[in-house]
Amino acid sequence: AEEKKKIDEKRKAEEKKKELDQKHQERKETEKKKSKSELENSIKQKETELKFKKFEKGKLKQNEDYIKLKIKLLKEKRALLDKTTNNTEIKKEIKKIEQELKEERKKQAYEGIKNEIKEKIQKQEKIKAQKPIKAPPKEETRLAEIKKSADPEKYAKSVGLNYKDGKTRIVVSVDELDPITLNKLKEFGKIEVKKDKFVQILVPIDKIEEISQITNVQKSRPPSLPIQHGIIISEGVESVSADLVHDSGFSGNGITVGVLDLAFDKENTEIKSKIVESKSFRYNMDGGLMSLIGLGSENLHGTAVAEIITDVAPNVDLKLYSFGTELEFADAVDYAIPRVDILTMSAGWLTYPTDGSTLITEVVEDAVNSNIPFVLSAGNNAEMHWQGTFQDSDGNGWHEFASGDEGISISVTADRVSSGFPITAYLMWADLPSNNVNDFDFALIDPYEEIVAHSSNAQSLKKDAFELISYVPEVEGAYHIGITYAGSSTPSDLLEIFSPTDMLEYHTKSSSVTVPTDADNAIVVGAIYHLDDSLEAFSANGPTNEGNNAPTVVAPDGVTTNAYGTNPFYGTSAAAPHVAGIIALLLEQNPTMTPTEIRTTLENNADSESVGLSSTSNNEFGFGKADAFSLFAGSGLEIPDWIKNNADWWSQGLIDDDSFVSGIQYMITNEIIIIPGLPESSGSGGGVPDWVRNNAGWWAQGLITDEDFIKGIEFLVKSGIIKVS
């Protein structure tokens, strides 16, 4: 009775699997199944509907409905083309719709990730301004300038510094964090976080110079702030086939996911019942820990990320950790490692090179080495990143981005001036493999050809090769970002610019991923639109600065969340939590999987066809779209271990052919061995070939795989030696 029960359970499981396999396949072929007349009627209906809709800038929900309808129309026209004989008219219509969709999708996606991102302009500019003056060796330019400012509060706001009641937050790097240095720093301000050779401290601005005079201090700078990679039941659940995994009985039960972000709303109805812990590691300007809710509306992002995880894995437990600087992030991860099964973060740093050298990267690798898979968003910077070497054909010390053009032009409108939205950009560089670098400076020139913001830190080593400009423009017109160099020889350093606020006139998609995507064995996720799997224009590309490929996979964005209401959630921020949820499902099925095994499984089972990937992987799509069902479907092959003993005895002649064959036949018929897709018996029987017996022996010794052994069984069935009805 017990044996019959097991057989019945196996049969039901196999029937369920076949049903879900069929659903999985049908999703990819919906349009292809329609007849020519059905397609023509459906196309006519959609074309009529589209006449009453239009794309309007700024209307996210309305535009989303319009784009969805247009994508469905495009898919049906492609399917109709397959059923006609090279119809030229349909080809023209398809090309026209593709071009319109490309432009409309890009506008919609950029509005979705951050309404304020500014379109690039193209304007040639020869810079006439004088080069900026160097900052003191131990201070970053903004700290040197705020000390001299007549209105430090206004200056701080203009350049993106935290400031309140005469105090600002800084990070001090030291040669060695010994008790003497720590006590000296305590005399000048409130120490908030210390990690390795870095200390985060809230300090009066008039004490910055005294800190610089401490012998053990290398440099003082403002903290480096992360950028959220997206602004604004998820449609992505079906896109990654997670609903089919739910039908298979997996929902993330017993798995804890740690979510790292700037802030969260733990009262959000979608996630409230899933939260088992929440903790802030983020300091306010009074030196105390900030509430988890954060500032303004910034909690929407982290809350939406957490929502998507629970959509993909409905029974996970959530632990929410907020942070605001790189040292607070390190503190949060150290705390989380012994308390979670998975970590995920949809944010990153544009202020460091992706060369594996940062504390942030090291912290992620610590988690992975502690057996915690870490999921990261790739970033939204594909068109907000430039990379190249210094060019100066006229010898005036200003870099030429193109012939005759020494500045990246930024358009500032009257609306931007009144809104107080800043221009922000970061410059970093390296001359690998050397640790030495040349000394470059960074400047923003206004429409009157005056430098209104500059960064001129002193550099000689790679760790100091960084400049930042941030400025709230006061007049409208064309501003220009410029790079200067005072040396006499042509420098070989590779320069990089990132801007979190503006699309760049000259941009480089390659290597636009952000820290910590350079962490070894981290799982990096790019973004595709959930309805048609097209790559988002902003989705950052690899490789990292040290040559590692990224992303690992891509996942959907443009999905609905409770946190953002009617505004769809765009960005790699929305893509990454889909993969975190998939990993929770995977760990429920197999809790012993390591981060490396999980990453390899994601790569090997990614859907490359849906994104049109012609190679195994690339630095846009990684290995393809993450597909939860493919991870779980597997081969469906089930062979009890004890059969290996029989195979070994048979290969040695201890069991005759008839006994082995009849035994295998009995076990297939009674579903003790399950072989999906087994062929029908069509041959007339005969003797067992030697190669099948050899295969059985090699399989028993672990020299070939289960699948290789089954090829022999399939041959015996097909040739009629094993009869299966």
Disulfide bonds with the S-S distance in Angstrom:
none
